[in-house]
């Protein structure tokens, strides 16, 4: 009587060999050096380390007034966002919407939705103007941030912003964000998620 071959032993040996070959290939790949590029210099790393925390950590020295920002905005921002920050076509409005977040037609703008003035500065610094992002000087960014906040009635017309004062600006929707409860997400304000709250309902018009 013929005995059936033991295929399970064959499968185990095959799997072991496959694992060994894959491990050797991965190890060889990890050790391969292609001599492409070079290590970044400290100066190059600093040039790209431009993130700004909600509390103002990372803000560079500089200053800018509402009056100066009006000129910068007119020359470099109004063609997309409108002369009053109302937005044009696909370019979003920057002004208005306060008190609308819990309505059927919420309007998310700098004045109604953004929780930190420092985030406004950070976004303008790294991403604006749309055609030439990153070309504004620090002073121009402080100035245009001041003008946008003034258009939203958050700071007065004679205000001046700097790295020392920007974080002290309280945005209307500061309390409209809550910490993300997921364990793999930072509990800092930067890792917050928006949820309509009483603070949203009390936003000024």
C-alpha positions as CSV (number, residue, x, y, z in Angstrom):
1,X,0.0,0.0,0.0
2,X,1.5,3.3,-1.1
3,X,2.0,6.0,1.5
4,X,1.0,9.6,0.7
5,X,4.0,12.0,0.7
6,X,4.3,14.4,3.7
7,X,3.5,17.7,2.0
8,X,3.3,19.7,5.3
9,X,7.0,19.2,5.8
10,X,7.7,20.4,2.3
11,X,5.6,23.5,2.8
12,X,7.4,24.3,6.0
13,X,10.8,24.0,4.4
14,X,9.7,26.1,1.4
15,X,8.4,28.9,3.7
16,X,11.6,28.9,5.7
17,X,13.7,29.2,2.6
18,X,11.5,32.0,1.2
19,X,11.8,33.9,4.5
20,X,15.6,33.5,4.6
21,X,15.9,34.8,1.0
22,X,13.7,37.8,1.6
23,X,15.6,38.7,4.8
24,X,18.9,38.5,3.0
25,X,17.6,40.7,0.2
26,X,16.2,43.3,2.6
27,X,19.5,43.3,4.5
28,X,21.5,43.8,1.3
29,X,19.2,46.6,0.2
30,X,19.6,48.3,3.5
31,X,23.3,48.2,3.2
32,X,23.4,49.6,-0.3
33,X,24.6,53.2,-0.7
34,X,23.9,55.0,-3.9
35,X,26.0,58.1,-3.2
36,X,23.1,60.4,-4.2
37,X,22.8,63.8,-2.5
38,X,24.4,64.9,0.7
39,X,23.6,65.6,4.3
40,X,21.8,68.9,4.8
41,X,23.8,71.7,6.5
42,X,22.6,73.3,9.8
43,X,21.9,76.5,7.8
44,X,19.7,74.6,5.3
45,X,17.8,72.9,8.0
46,X,17.2,76.2,9.8
47,X,15.9,77.8,6.5
48,X,13.2,75.1,6.3
49,X,12.4,75.0,10.0
50,X,9.6,77.6,9.8
51,X,6.8,76.0,11.8
52,X,5.1,78.4,14.2
53,X,3.4,77.1,17.4
54,X,0.1,78.5,18.6
55,X,1.9,80.1,21.5
56,X,4.2,82.0,19.1
57,X,7.2,79.7,19.5
58,X,9.3,80.0,16.4
59,X,8.2,83.5,15.3
60,X,11.1,85.4,13.8
61,X,11.8,89.0,14.8
62,X,9.9,91.7,12.9
63,X,7.0,94.1,13.1
64,X,4.2,95.4,10.9
65,X,1.3,97.8,11.3
66,X,-2.3,97.7,10.0
67,X,-1.5,100.8,7.8
68,X,1.6,99.0,6.3
69,X,-0.4,95.9,5.8
70,X,-3.1,97.7,3.9
71,X,-0.5,98.6,1.2
72,X,0.9,95.0,1.1
73,X,-2.6,93.6,0.9
74,X,-3.6,95.9,-1.9
75,X,-0.5,95.1,-4.0
76,X,-0.2,91.3,-3.3
77,X,-3.4,89.9,-2.0
78,X,-6.5,91.8,-3.2
79,X,-6.4,90.4,-6.7
80,X,-7.4,87.0,-5.3
81,X,-9.2,87.7,-2.0
82,X,-10.9,91.0,-3.0
83,X,-10.3,94.5,-1.8
84,X,-12.3,93.9,1.4
85,X,-11.3,90.3,1.9
86,X,-14.6,89.1,0.5
87,X,-13.0,86.5,-1.7
88,X,-13.1,86.2,-5.5
89,X,-14.3,83.1,-7.5
90,X,-12.4,80.1,-6.0
91,X,-10.3,82.2,-3.7
92,X,-11.8,82.2,-0.2
93,X,-13.1,85.1,1.8
94,X,-10.8,86.2,4.7
95,X,-13.3,88.5,6.4
96,X,-16.8,88.0,7.9
97,X,-18.7,84.9,9.0
98,X,-18.5,85.5,12.8
99,X,-21.4,83.9,14.5
100,X,-22.3,81.7,11.5
101,X,-20.4,78.5,12.4
102,X,-23.5,76.8,14.0
103,X,-25.9,78.1,11.4
104,X,-27.1,76.3,8.2
105,X,-24.7,78.4,6.2
106,X,-21.4,78.6,8.1
107,X,-18.7,80.8,6.6
108,X,-15.2,79.8,7.6
109,X,-12.9,82.8,7.5
110,X,-9.9,84.0,9.4
111,X,-12.2,86.0,11.6
112,X,-14.8,83.4,12.2
113,X,-12.9,80.0,12.3
114,X,-9.2,80.3,12.8
115,X,-8.3,79.9,16.5
116,X,-4.9,81.5,16.6
117,X,-3.4,84.6,15.1
118,X,0.0,82.9,15.0
119,X,-1.5,80.3,12.6
120,X,-2.6,83.1,10.3
121,X,1.0,84.4,10.3
122,X,2.4,80.9,9.7
123,X,0.1,80.2,6.7
124,X,0.7,83.6,5.0
125,X,4.5,83.2,5.5
126,X,4.7,79.7,4.0
127,X,2.0,79.8,1.3
128,X,1.2,83.3,0.2
129,X,1.0,85.1,-2.2
130,X,-0.5,82.3,-4.2
131,X,1.7,82.9,-7.3
132,X,4.9,83.4,-5.3
133,X,4.7,81.7,-1.9
134,X,7.3,82.5,0.6
135,X,8.4,85.7,-1.0
136,X,7.1,88.1,1.7
137,X,9.5,89.5,4.2
138,X,8.8,88.9,7.9
139,X,7.7,92.5,8.3
140,X,5.3,92.2,5.4
141,X,3.8,89.1,6.9
142,X,3.3,90.8,10.3
143,X,1.8,93.8,8.5
144,X,-0.7,91.9,6.3
145,X,-1.7,89.7,9.2
146,X,-2.4,92.9,11.2
147,X,-4.5,94.3,8.3
148,X,-6.5,91.1,7.9
149,X,-7.2,90.9,11.7
150,X,-8.2,94.6,11.6
151,X,-10.7,94.0,8.7
152,X,-12.3,91.3,11.0
153,X,-12.5,93.9,13.9
154,X,-10.1,91.8,16.0
155,X,-7.5,94.5,16.5
156,X,-7.7,98.3,16.1
157,X,-6.6,100.3,13.1
158,X,-3.6,101.7,14.9
159,X,-2.3,98.3,16.0
160,X,1.2,97.0,15.3
161,X,2.1,93.3,15.5
162,X,5.5,91.7,16.3
163,X,6.9,88.4,17.5
164,X,6.3,89.7,21.0
165,X,2.6,90.7,20.6
166,X,1.1,88.4,18.0
167,X,0.4,85.4,20.3
168,X,-1.5,87.7,22.6
169,X,-4.2,88.4,20.0
170,X,-7.3,86.5,21.1
171,X,-9.3,85.2,18.1
172,X,-13.1,85.0,18.4
173,X,-13.1,81.2,17.8
174,X,-10.2,80.4,20.2
175,X,-12.5,78.2,22.3
176,X,-14.2,76.6,19.3
177,X,-11.7,73.7,19.1
178,X,-11.3,70.7,21.3
179,X,-8.5,68.3,21.8
180,X,-8.5,65.2,19.7
181,X,-9.1,62.3,22.1
182,X,-7.3,59.6,20.0
183,X,-4.3,58.3,21.9
184,X,-2.0,58.6,18.8
185,X,-2.7,62.3,18.3
186,X,-1.0,65.1,20.1
187,X,-3.0,66.7,22.9
188,X,-1.5,70.1,22.2
189,X,-3.6,72.9,20.8
190,X,-2.0,72.3,17.4
191,X,-3.6,68.8,17.4
192,X,-7.1,70.0,18.0
193,X,-10.3,69.3,16.1
194,X,-13.1,71.8,15.6
195,X,-16.5,71.3,17.2
196,X,-19.2,74.0,17.5
197,X,-19.3,75.3,21.0
198,X,-20.8,78.2,22.9
199,X,-17.7,80.2,22.0
200,X,-18.6,79.8,18.3
201,X,-22.1,81.0,19.0
202,X,-20.8,84.0,20.9
203,X,-18.4,85.1,18.1
204,X,-18.6,88.8,17.4
205,X,-20.1,90.2,14.2
